Amino acid sequence: MNVSKFEGREPVSMIIDADTGIDDALAILYAVKSPAIRLEAVCTVFGNIDVDQATDNTLRLIQLAGARDRVQVVKGASKPLEREFQGSTSHVHGENGIGGAVLPPSDQLPLGEAAADYLVRIANERPGEVTLVLMGRMTNLALALRRDPSIASKFRSVVVMGGNVLVPGNVTPVAEANFWGDPESAAVLMEAGLPLTVIGLDVTLQTLLTRDALDELGKTCLPENAPLVDFLKDSFAIYFDFYQQVNKLDNACPLHDPLAVIAAVFPEMVTCTTLHASIACGDRLTDGMVVTDRRVFPSVGNPVSFALEVDADTALEELYSVFK
């Protein structure tokens, strides 16, 4: 598959929902720079860090990318749907969520509307037009669906980074962080009838960014993108170290959130399988587990499209291309 075949497509109108940490930041920068995407807003949510820090990181990042006049930032939920926030993951993303990298403050202000209300409004004003990519806990959309269930059919598509089907979890033996962090919200999405695609650990763990590739990108990127790549190199240092410790990756890390954005625009990058699925809630050991009914005649859960295979090389090529 050649990246050049993607040229000439109509840009996809997109809203990202993020707990803006390290890989979220790369995903947002990709969305800003990609000619295939018209990024309209970034909604923020707790997760990697608290929602205030996520919002501040997002505002600074949008400014770094030169997009403050065209990308709105919308502050969202500060805690799970029915639980308390368990705290940030500073051992993964650093104290400020972006690996300790320092970005200048932005004078852009968040939109004066809660993220859940914003999603309800946009879905109703522009049915069938907007692709929504959720890269953190799914609380904002779950709240929006509780306020207006009819919006489930009004997004062009909804792509979620989270979950795991055939591989282990990364927080517990069976659960991925975004689903574990607010399983009730994940369950709302699974039951809502959304045009939903799940990009989980089954494919993100196969799509690896290396320190060498990032260094090489710093040498080959366009001059106007050099500050963005310099930021990424600073930000990802702690991320590479973390994945060395927990996954034994050698100067490499999975591209969780960027792959979700890429797959939202180029679905041919992944091979999906529709499975009947539900989310485990209420048990400490299995909270956030994706329970799939893979029997010949499934009867538990709702049909959901899960990415189980990925063209990782082409996805990486696409990611790098927007900076060159």
DRENZA-760973 format. One line per field, with one value per residue (C-alpha): residue in three letters; x, y, z. Coordinates in Angstrom, 1 decimal. Example, Ala and Ser with C-alpha at 12.3 -4.5 7.8 and 13.67 -1.06 7.14 Angstrom:
// residues 2
resn	(ala	ser) .
x	(12.3	13.7) .
y	(-4.5	-1.1) .
z	(7.8	7.1) .
This chain:
// residues 324
resn	(met	asn	val	ser	lys	phe	glu	gly	arg	glu	pro	val	ser	met	ile	ile	asp	ala	asp	thr	gly	ile	asp	asp	ala	leu	ala	ile	leu	tyr	ala	val	lys	ser	pro	ala	ile	arg	leu	glu	ala	val	cys	thr	val	phe	gly	asn	ile	asp	val	asp	gln	ala	thr	asp	asn	thr	leu	arg	leu	ile	gln	leu	ala	gly	ala	arg	asp	arg	val	gln	val	val	lys	gly	ala	ser	lys	pro	leu	glu	arg	glu	phe	gln	gly	ser	thr	ser	his	val	his	gly	glu	asn	gly	ile	gly	gly	ala	val	leu	pro	pro	ser	asp	gln	leu	pro	leu	gly	glu	ala	ala	ala	asp	tyr	leu	val	arg	ile	ala	asn	glu	arg	pro	gly	glu	val	thr	leu	val	leu	met	gly	arg	met	thr	asn	leu	ala	leu	ala	leu	arg	arg	asp	pro	ser	ile	ala	ser	lys	phe	arg	ser	val	val	val	met	gly	gly	asn	val	leu	val	pro	gly	asn	val	thr	pro	val	ala	glu	ala	asn	phe	trp	gly	asp	pro	glu	ser	ala	ala	val	leu	met	glu	ala	gly	leu	pro	leu	thr	val	ile	gly	leu	asp	val	thr	leu	gln	thr	leu	leu	thr	arg	asp	ala	leu	asp	glu	leu	gly	lys	thr	cys	leu	pro	glu	asn	ala	pro	leu	val	asp	phe	leu	lys	asp	ser	phe	ala	ile	tyr	phe	asp	phe	tyr	gln	gln	val	asn	lys	leu	asp	asn	ala	cys	pro	leu	his	asp	pro	leu	ala	val	ile	ala	ala	val	phe	pro	glu	met	val	thr	cys	thr	thr	leu	his	ala	ser	ile	ala	cys	gly	asp	arg	leu	thr	asp	gly	met	val	val	thr	asp	arg	arg	val	phe	pro	ser	val	gly	asn	pro	val	ser	phe	ala	leu	glu	val	asp	ala	asp	thr	ala	leu	glu	glu	leu	tyr	ser	val	phe	lys) .
x	(0.0	1.5	0.7	0.5	-2.8	-4.4	-3.8	-6.8	-9.3	-11.8	-10.6	-12.4	-14.1	-12.8	-13.2	-10.6	-11.3	-8.1	-6.4	-3.5	-0.4	2.6	1.1	-2.1	0.2	1.6	-1.9	-3.1	-0.1	-0.6	-4.3	-3.4	-0.8	-2.6	-4.1	-6.6	-8.1	-9.9	-9.5	-12.2	-11.8	-10.1	-12.2	-10.3	-10.9	-9.1	-6.9	-3.2	-3.4	-6.2	-8.5	-7.1	-3.6	-4.9	-6.7	-3.6	-1.4	-3.9	-4.0	-0.2	0.1	-2.5	-0.4	2.8	1.2	0.0	-3.6	-5.1	-7.3	-8.9	-9.0	-11.2	-10.4	-13.3	-12.9	-14.6	-15.1	-12.9	-13.9	-15.5	-19.2	-19.8	-16.4	-13.7	-10.6	-7.7	-5.1	-2.6	0.0	3.1	5.3	4.2	3.6	5.6	4.3	2.9	1.6	3.9	7.1	8.3	8.6	8.0	5.8	5.0	1.6	-1.2	-3.6	-6.3	-9.2	-11.3	-14.7	-17.3	-19.2	-18.8	-17.5	-20.6	-22.9	-20.6	-20.8	-24.6	-24.8	-22.4	-24.0	-27.5	-26.4	-24.4	-25.6	-23.5	-20.6	-18.2	-15.8	-15.1	-11.9	-11.7	-8.2	-8.8	-11.6	-14.9	-16.7	-17.5	-19.4	-21.1	-22.4	-23.5	-25.3	-27.1	-28.3	-29.4	-29.4	-30.4	-26.9	-25.6	-26.7	-25.5	-21.7	-20.1	-18.0	-16.7	-13.2	-12.1	-8.5	-8.8	-9.5	-8.0	-9.5	-6.8	-3.8	-3.3	-4.3	-1.8	-3.3	-4.6	-4.2	-7.4	-8.0	-6.5	-6.2	-8.9	-11.5	-10.3	-10.3	-14.1	-15.7	-19.2	-18.6	-17.1	-20.2	-22.5	-20.7	-20.9	-24.7	-25.5	-25.6	-22.8	-20.9	-18.1	-14.6	-12.3	-8.5	-7.0	-3.9	-4.3	-3.0	-1.3	1.2	2.2	2.8	6.0	7.7	11.5	13.8	16.0	13.0	12.1	15.8	15.8	12.5	14.3	16.8	14.3	11.3	10.4	12.0	8.6	8.0	11.3	9.9	7.2	9.7	12.0	9.1	8.3	11.9	11.8	8.4	8.9	12.1	10.3	7.9	10.7	12.1	8.8	8.2	11.7	10.8	7.3	7.4	11.1	11.0	14.4	14.1	10.6	7.0	3.5	1.6	-1.7	-3.5	-1.9	-3.0	-6.6	-6.5	-4.8	-7.3	-10.2	-9.1	-7.7	-9.7	-7.9	-4.8	-6.5	-8.5	-11.5	-13.7	-17.2	-17.7	-20.5	-18.9	-19.7	-17.6	-17.1	-17.9	-18.1	-15.2	-11.7	-10.0	-12.0	-13.1	-12.8	-12.4	-13.8	-15.9	-16.4	-18.8	-17.0	-19.3	-20.8	-24.1	-23.2	-25.9	-24.0	-23.2	-23.6	-21.9	-18.8	-16.0	-12.6	-9.3	-7.3	-4.7	-2.7	-0.5	2.0	4.6	2.2	0.7	4.1	4.9	1.7	2.4	5.9	4.8	2.9	6.0	8.2) .
y	(0.0	3.3	6.5	8.5	6.8	8.7	12.1	14.0	12.8	15.2	16.1	14.4	16.8	15.6	16.1	14.5	13.7	13.4	13.2	15.0	13.0	12.0	9.9	12.0	15.0	13.3	12.2	15.8	17.2	14.6	15.6	19.3	18.7	16.1	17.4	14.5	15.9	19.1	19.1	21.3	20.8	18.9	18.0	17.2	14.6	13.2	10.2	10.4	13.6	15.6	17.5	20.9	19.8	18.1	21.3	23.4	20.9	21.0	24.8	25.0	22.2	23.8	27.0	25.2	23.7	27.2	26.2	28.3	30.2	27.1	24.5	24.9	23.4	22.2	21.2	18.0	15.6	15.6	12.1	8.9	8.4	6.6	6.4	8.6	9.5	7.3	9.9	10.6	8.3	10.4	7.3	6.9	10.4	12.6	15.1	17.4	14.7	15.5	13.9	17.1	18.9	22.7	24.5	28.3	29.2	30.0	32.9	30.9	30.1	26.9	27.2	28.2	25.0	21.6	18.9	16.7	19.6	20.5	16.9	16.9	20.3	19.4	16.0	17.6	20.6	18.6	15.0	12.6	15.1	14.7	11.9	11.6	10.0	9.2	8.7	8.7	7.7	7.8	9.9	12.9	10.9	8.7	11.9	13.2	10.0	10.0	13.6	12.8	9.2	10.2	11.5	7.8	7.8	11.3	10.9	9.9	7.5	7.0	5.6	4.6	4.0	1.4	-2.2	-5.5	-8.7	-11.3	-9.8	-9.0	-5.7	-3.0	-2.0	-5.4	-8.8	-8.3	-4.5	-1.6	1.8	3.7	1.0	0.3	4.0	4.3	1.0	2.3	4.9	2.2	0.1	3.0	3.3	-0.4	-0.4	2.9	1.7	4.1	3.6	2.4	1.1	0.0	0.4	-1.4	-3.1	-5.9	-3.4	-0.6	-2.9	-3.9	-0.2	1.0	4.4	4.1	6.6	6.3	7.1	10.2	11.3	10.8	12.7	15.6	15.6	15.3	17.3	20.7	23.6	24.9	21.5	21.4	22.8	20.2	17.3	18.8	18.8	15.2	14.1	15.8	14.4	10.8	10.3	9.1	7.1	5.1	4.4	3.3	0.8	-0.5	-1.4	-2.8	-4.3	-4.8	-2.7	-1.4	2.4	2.0	2.5	1.7	4.4	4.0	7.3	8.2	4.9	5.6	8.9	7.4	4.5	7.0	8.6	5.5	2.5	0.3	0.5	-2.0	-5.2	-5.3	-8.1	-7.6	-9.3	-9.3	-7.4	-6.1	-4.4	-5.9	-3.5	-4.1	-6.5	-5.3	-8.0	-7.7	-4.0	-2.7	-6.1	-6.5	-9.6	-10.9	-13.7	-15.7	-18.7	-19.8	-18.2	-15.3	-14.0	-11.8	-8.2	-6.0	-6.1	-3.9	-3.6	-4.4	-3.8	-7.1	-6.6	-3.6	-2.5	-1.0	0.0	2.0	3.6	4.7	6.0	8.0	9.4	10.7	12.1	15.0	16.4	16.2) .
z	(0.0	-1.0	0.9	-2.3	-3.1	-0.3	-1.9	-3.2	-0.7	0.8	4.3	7.1	9.6	13.0	16.7	19.0	22.6	24.6	28.0	26.4	27.3	25.2	22.5	22.5	21.7	18.6	17.5	17.8	15.9	13.1	12.9	12.6	10.0	7.9	4.6	5.0	8.2	9.1	12.9	14.4	18.1	20.8	23.8	27.0	29.7	32.8	32.4	31.9	33.9	35.4	33.1	33.9	33.0	29.9	28.8	29.4	27.5	24.6	24.4	24.4	21.8	19.4	19.7	18.9	15.8	14.7	14.8	17.6	15.2	13.7	16.4	19.5	22.8	24.9	28.6	29.6	32.4	35.5	36.8	35.6	35.1	38.3	40.1	41.4	39.4	40.5	39.7	36.9	35.5	36.0	35.9	32.3	31.0	33.4	36.0	33.4	31.1	28.2	29.5	31.3	27.9	28.3	25.9	26.1	27.6	25.3	25.5	23.8	26.1	26.2	24.6	27.3	27.0	28.6	26.2	26.6	25.7	22.8	21.4	21.7	19.9	17.0	16.4	16.2	14.1	11.6	11.5	9.5	9.0	11.9	12.8	16.5	17.8	21.5	22.8	26.5	28.9	27.0	29.7	27.6	24.9	27.6	29.3	25.9	25.1	28.4	27.7	24.1	23.1	19.5	18.8	18.5	14.8	14.0	13.9	10.6	12.6	16.1	16.6	20.1	21.2	23.9	24.9	24.0	22.6	22.0	23.9	27.6	29.2	30.2	33.6	34.7	33.1	31.1	30.8	28.9	30.6	28.9	29.4	33.0	33.9	33.3	32.4	32.8	30.1	27.8	28.4	27.4	24.1	23.4	24.0	22.2	18.6	17.5	14.2	16.4	15.6	18.4	17.9	20.8	22.0	19.5	16.8	18.7	20.2	16.7	15.5	17.1	17.0	17.5	19.0	15.8	13.6	15.6	15.4	11.7	11.4	13.1	10.2	7.4	8.5	7.0	8.8	10.0	11.6	13.4	16.7	16.7	16.2	18.9	21.3	20.4	21.0	24.5	25.3	24.2	26.1	29.3	27.2	25.5	29.0	30.3	27.5	28.0	31.6	31.1	27.6	27.0	23.9	22.8	22.3	21.0	22.1	20.8	18.9	20.6	20.0	16.6	15.1	16.1	14.3	11.2	11.1	11.4	8.1	6.4	7.6	5.2	7.5	9.8	9.4	11.6	12.8	14.2	17.5	20.1	23.0	26.5	29.2	32.6	35.4	39.2	39.8	40.7	38.8	35.5	35.5	31.9	30.3	26.8	27.0	23.5	22.6	20.0	19.9	16.6	17.6	19.9	22.2	24.7	24.1	21.0	17.6	17.6	15.0	16.5	14.7	15.0	12.3	11.1	8.2	10.7	8.2	6.1	9.2	10.3	6.8	6.8	10.3	9.3	6.0	7.4	9.0	5.8) .
